[in-house]
Amino acid sequence: VNIRLKSVGSSKKIKLTIRPSKDTNPQSAFMKKQKLFHGKKKYMAPVFVRERLDPGNRISGPALIVGQESTTFLPPGYLLEVDVLLNLIIGKK
């Protein structure tokens, strides 16, 4: 027995708040340093609070970004930048 359902709906457009870029230093979001293992290496990596990050902040891996809904692991050799919509943009250095 199979049941298939298809629905279409509409809603109001979400208004996104664009925030101006600030300092690249994420010091206000720093929480602590902790041991982190990646591959066969051990690191003392910084941990940042996601909700305290501001647009323009940059973080070099290895690092952890902890939030209420998720944790983001930033591996060594990667760079994270927070954009004006508070998205975490991650790329290789």
Buried (B, 14 or more C-beta within 10 A) or exposed (E): EEEEEEEEEEEEEEEEEEBEEBEEEBEEBBEEEEEBEBEEEEBEBBBBBBEBBBBBBEBEBBBBBBBEEEEBBBBBEBBBBBBEEBEBEBEEE
